[in-house]
Amino acid sequence: MRFESVPNFSEGRDSARVRAIVDEARQVPGVTVLDVELNADHHRSVVSLVGEGEPLLQALFLMIRKAVEVIDLRQHHGEHPRMGATDVVPFVPLGDATMADARALAERLGTRVWSELQVPVYLYGQAARRPERSDLAVVRQGGFEVLREEVQTDPVRRPDIGEPRLHPSAGAVAIGARPVLIAYNAYLSTPDVAVAKKVAHAVRARDGGLAEVKALGFEIKERNRAQVSMNLTDYRKTPVHRALEAVRREATRFGVGVEESEIVGLVPEDALLDAAEFYLQLNRFSRDQILERKLPPGAPLSGPAGRRGTPGGLQQLTVEEFLGRVAARTSTPGGGTAAAIVGALGAALGEMVVAYSTPAKQSPPPALATLSKELVDGRGTFLELANADTAAYEAVRTARKTRKESPSEPAAQRAFLDSLRHAAEVPLDTARLARRLQNRLEAHREQTNVALGSDLVSGLAFLRAAADAALANVSINLTDLREAGIPVGDLEAERDRLAGRP
């Protein structure tokens, strides 16, 4: 049974710390990190990952443990409410998994977090032991500073798992079970946070607004705008477009509008299709009319639409089409994307070698079974990184253009530098994964079938080439960051470690 989890960590400004936390999950076979988003004003990061129950539980525990090591709430100040270094960890059942399964995982993770890390746990959502704690806002009320005092004297605030005391630096964590949630923010055409708070009050469920909507108003200083931040806890009851229209309607009362909106993390496809049908007034539209849903699995989408650098777009190309795009006189896809594709080839060859290293109808030794799973997951991650590299460079180009058009805007300069750093981090992830799989495959060379020796050599060569090429891309981007006066010591150190430099 598979589950999604979307843990939130109280760190949105130091990407190295967030990367250290996320890397804990990347080590666990059977778990895939789908998305990582940081927000400096909220001082918060949101990670999306999926996996079977046991591996996912292990990955989440390792991430929480790392967060205890690297985050100190006593030094943390951001717009978003928080009570823990790892603030909230939901289990979301997928496919045949049930909410009861998700509740059981939440209980088990909570017990382990307290017993091994001494971080008290509050069970929320559909895992709540107390009815009022189904609402995360009730659990987190007052935040770390208030809760660390009240938990010692007020029985109502006692944790569900653990003693009535917070961890000195990591606070407490809310662990729960819930359906799919959409994190959706609307930016108003004013910096006045009082307006955003009034709009949030009008649209949230607990104050008589929209069903299954939680909302808060924030000041986003970096953008000089007020934000209405919403969690749509059941997008079937209140879809995204209805939430947006409600915010827009309330904002007009104060003479302001909605400049733009954003989705944080991942979103169900149907939620976007609901919005498309609403705004396009497709009253007799059938989703069977969607072209991609009619194509056989893995079939490329021909024509210009299939040649855009959108997420998933590279996988839709044939080999010939992909090579043509690389060869074309265009900036993307480039070396970083090609490095990730080469890494995927190396992982795939490694999978084949391992598969043929166990006699037919026999179970592989545990070590080879684990290695096989790592290679399978690695191949998928390499393909994600290939798309991410293309998207990262496109983001740099866009941010560079915006900065050129608005040279006096601090936000434009910040966005450009952030995009440059991200463009360095993506190939660094590629190199890190390639080196790890190369070392793992090399370590099990003696257990592989000697008849596939040439395939093993090829796979290892591809993984080495992927790492070397990706590190070259890292170096190029570090040069730009260094020239801009941005500290890059952490990235340089990791690059040199992966390159084997002293």
N, C-alpha and C positions, 0 to 999 in steps of 0.2 A: 504494500500500500504506500502510495506516495503522498507527500505533504509539501506545502509551501510554508516558509517562515519568513517574516519580514522584521528582523530585530532592528531596533533603533538604539544608536549609541550616542552618548553625550560628547561628541567630538565632531566638529564640522569645519575646522580650520587647519588642522595639521594632517595632511594627506598621508604622511608616513605612519602616523599612529593608526589611522583607519586601515591603511594597507596591511599593517602588522596584524590587526584584528581579522581582517578578511582572509589573509593568507592561512590562518588557522583552519578555516573551513575548506580552503582549496586543497589541503593535504588529505582530506578524508575521502577515500574512494566511495563512489555512489552518491556524492553530493555535488551539485552544480551551482555555482554562484551566477545568478542571472543578471544582477544589476547592483551598482553601488552609486549612491548619490550623496553629496556633501552640501550643506548649506551653512555658510559662514555666519549669517545673521542669527539664524536659529541655533547655531553652534551644535549641529546635530547631523548625523549620517544615518541613512536608511539603506539597508542591505536586503536584497531579495535572493533567496536560495531555495532549491527544491531537492528532495531526496526521499529515499525510503525511511521509515521511522527510526530504526536504530542508528544508521549512519548520520541522519540529520540531527538526532539528539546529541550524538558525540560531537559533531561539528559546532553546534550551538554552545555546548558546554565549553569547548576550547576557546571559542570567541569570547564568551563571558569571562573566562579566566584571564585571557589576554587583556580585556578591557579593565579588569581589576588592577592589572599591573601598570597600565599606561595612562589611565584617566583618574584625575583627582578632582572630585566635585567641589572641594573647598577652593579650588582655583578656577572654577568654571562659571561663566556668566554668558547667557544667551537669551534670545527672545522666547524660545520654546520652553514650556514647563517641563521639569524633569525631577526625578527622585533617585536616579541611579546612573552609574557609569554605563551599564547596559540598562536602558530605561524600560523597555518593553519587548517581550518576545512572544509573538502569537504563533500558534500552530493552525494551519488552514488545510483542512482535508481536501484532497483532489481525487477524482475518479471514484473508485470503489471505497476509499477510506471514509470513515464516518466521523461525526463530531465526537462520539464516545471515544473513538481511537485517539482523536486529538486531545481530548481531556486527559486521557491516561498518560500520554506523552508529557503534557504540561505538568502533571503531578510528579512524574518521575524526574523530569529535569529540575523541577523546583527542589525536590528532596536532595538531589545531588549537589546543586548549587549551594544550599545551606551547609550540608555536611562537609563538603570539601573546601568551600571558599568563605564560609561564614558570612554570606550575603543573604539577608532575610528575603522571603518571597511572598508576594501578594498574588493570589490567583484571581484572574479577572475574566470578563467575557463569559462564554459558556462553560468555562472551567471554574467559575466563582463558587466558593463555598457559602458566601453570604450574598443574598439577593442584591444589596446595594453595590456590591463590588463587581457586578456585571458591567458597570459604567467605569471605564478607565479613569475618567476625570475625577470621580469620587475617590478612587484609590490614590491618585497622585496629588490630591488637593493640598495646597500649601508648599509642595515641592520638598526638596531635600532639607532645606534649612528648618522648615516648620516641622516636618515629619520626624526628624531626628530628636526633637524635644518631646513632641506629643506621644511618640510611640512608647516612651518610658512610663507615662502616667495615665494615658487614656486607653482603656481596654478596647474601645471601638477601633482604634488604630493599630492594634496588635497584628503582626503579620500572620499569614496562614501557615507558613512553614518557617520555623526558626524562632529565636528568642526576641523579646521586645527591645531590640537595639539595632541601630543601623551599622553597617560597615563604616569605619571612620572616613574613608575616602571614596568608596564605591557605592555607598548608600544602600538602596534596596532595588529589587527588580520585580516588575509585573510580568508574570508568565500566564498565558491564557490560550483559549481556543476560540476561533471565530470563523465566519465565512469570509469570502473574498472582500476586501476593503479597497476603496479607491481614495487615495490622498490627492486632493484637488485644491488648488489655490487660485484665487482671483486677485489681480493687482488693480487697485483703483487709481484713478487719475488725480490723486491728491496724496501728499505725504501725511495728512492729518489722521493719526491712528485712532482718534476718537470716533471718526466716521466709520472706520473699519470695525471697531468694537460694536457700534450701534447696528451696523448691518449684520454682523455675526449674531448678535442677540436676536435679531428679527428672524433669521433663517434657521437657527438650530432647533432641534426637536425639543430639548428640555425646557425651552422658553416659549413653546407653542408654535414653532416654525415647521420645517419640513421633516417628515418621518425619516428616522435613521440618519440624521445629519448632525454632526458635531462641528462646531465652528468657533474660531477665535479670531480676534483682530490683532495684527502685529504691525510694527513699524519696521520696514526693511530699509535701513539706513544706506546701504550700498547703492540702492536704486532710487533713493529719495521718494519712496512710494509706500502707501499703506496697503496691507495685504489682508484679505479674508481667507484664512486657512481652514479648509474643511476636510473632514473624514466622512465619506459616504459609506456607511456600514452595511447598507443593503441597496445596491444600485438598481435593483428591480423595483423597489418602493419609491426611491427618489433617484432618477437617472441624472447623469452629469448635466445634460442640457437644462433640466428643470432647476437644478441648483444654481447654474449660471444665470438663468433668467430671473430667479428670485433675488440673487445678489444685485443684478443690474437694476431691477425694479426698485429695490430699497435704496440703492446708491443714488438714484435720480432724485430722491427726496431731499438730498443734501447738495444737489447741483453738481454731482460728479458722475463719472462713468466707469466702465471697466476697460482698461487699456489692453490687457491680455490675461491669459490664464495659463496654468501649467499643471501637469500631472507628475506627481513625485512617485518614483518607482514604476511598477508594472500595472497594466490595466487589462481587463478582459476585452477581447475583440468585440464582443456583442455590445459592450457599453459604448464604444465608439460608433458602431453601426447604428445604435439607437439614436445617437446625436445626429448622425448624417441623415437618417430618415426624417428626423424632426425638422432640421434646418433646410433640407432640400424639399420638404413637403412630399415625400415619397409615400403617399398614402396606400398605394397598391403595389409596393415593392416586395419582392420575394428574395430572400437571401440566397436562394438557389441561382439567382442571376449573377452572383459574384464569380468572376472568371476563375480566380485561383481555386475556388471550391469545386470547380468542375474538372480541374486538371488532375491527372494521376499524380500520386505522391512523388516528389522529386523532379517533376517535369519542369523544364525551363519556360519562363514566360518570354516569348519572343517579342521583338520590336523594342523601340526606345524605352518603354516603361520597364522592361526587364533589365535595362542597362544602367539604372540609376544606382548611386551608392547608398541605398537605403539599407537599414538593418535587415539581414537575411538576403539581400540582393545578390551577393557574390555566389551564394549557394544555388541561386536560380540560373546561373550561367552554365553553359556547356564548357568543357575544357578549352575548346577552340575559342569560344567567345571571351573567356577569362584571359587567355594569353593575348588575344587581340587588344583587350583593354589595357593590359600591362604594357604592351608594345606601343600603344598610341601615344601621341605627343600631348598627354594630359598629366596633371600632377598626381591624380589618384586613379587606380590603385598603384602604389609605389612599393619601395623596398620593404617597408614594415609589413604591409599586407602580404607580399610575396613570402617574407620570412615565416609568417604564421602558416601560410598554406604549405610551405615546405615542412614545417614542423608537423602538420597534420599528416603529411605523407610518411614522415618518419614514424609517427605513432601507429599509423595503419600497418606499416610493414612489421613493426614490433608485435602488433596484435596477431598478425598471420603467423609469425615465427612461434609465438607462444602457443597458439592454437594447435600447431602441428607438432608441438613438443610433448604432447600427451597422447598415448595410444587411443585409438577409437574406442568408444563405449566405456572409457575409464574417466574417473573424475581427476582433474588436475591437482597436483600438490597444492596445499594452501598458499605457498609463496607465489607460485605461478598464477593461481586464481586471483590473488590480490594484484599482481602485476598486470594481468589482463584487464582488470577493472580500471586500474589507473590509466592504462593506455587508451581504453575506450573513452573514458571521461576526458582525457587529455586531447584526444582528437576533436571532440566536440568543442572544448574550450579554445583550441587553436582556431577553429572556424569562427567562433565568436570574436576572437581577437583580430582576425583578418578584417571583419566588418568594422570593428571598433577602431582599428588603425586608420582605415579610410575615412570614417566619420570624424576622427580626431583631427586629421589634417584639414578636412573641409571646415571644421570649426575654427581652426587657426586662420584660415583664409578669410572667413567671415568676420572674425574678431579684428583681424588686421585692417580690413576695409572699414569697419565701424570706427576704429581708432583714428584712421586717416581722415574720415569725415568729421569726427568730433575730437580733435586732438586735445582739447582742454577739459574733456570729461574724465574725471578719475575712474568712473565706473567702466568706461570703455578701455582704459589702460589696464585696469584690474582684470577685466574679462579676457583681454589679449594675453596677459601673462598667465592666467589660469589655464587658458587653452594650450599655451606652449608647454606648460608643465604636464598637463594631461597627455599631450602628444608624446612626451618623453616617457611617461609612466606606462602607456600601453605597450610599446615594444619592450620595455623592461619586464613586464609581465610575460611577454612571449619568450624572452630569453630565459627568465627564471623557470618557466615550465619546461622549455626545451632541455635545459641543463639537468633538471630533476629527472625527467624521463630518460635522458641519455644515461645518467648515472645508475638509475634503477635497472635499465635494460642491460647495461654493461655488467652490473653486479650479478645478474642471473645468466650470464653467457654460458656457463658450464652446464646449466640445466636445460639448455635449448637443443633442438635437433640439429646435429652437425650437417645434415643434408640441406639445411636452409642457411648455411653459413654466409653465402653471398647476400641473401636477403637481410640477414642481421647486420652485416657490414653496411649495406645500403641504408637501412633504417637509422643506424647510429650516425652515419655520415650526414643524413638529412637533418637529424636533430642537432648535430654540431653546427651545421651550416645555418640552421634557423637561429640558433643562439648568437652566432657571430654576426649575422646580418642584422638581427634585431638590435644588438648592442651598438652597431655602427649608426643606426637610426637614433638611438638614445644619445649618442655623442653629439650628433648634429643639433639636436634640440637643446642639449645642455649648453652648447656654444651660444645659441640665441638668448637663453635665459641668463647666462653669465654676463653677456654684453649688456643686458638690461639691468644688471645689478642685483639679480635675485639669487639668494643663497641656494646652492645646489649640492652641498656637501653630502647629504644623505643619498641623493641619486647617484652621485659620482662613486661613493663608497660601494654601493650595491653593484653598479656597473663593473667596477674594478674587481669585486669579488667574483662575479660571474665570468669575467674574462680571465680569471686566474692570475691577476696581477698582485704582487706583494703590497 
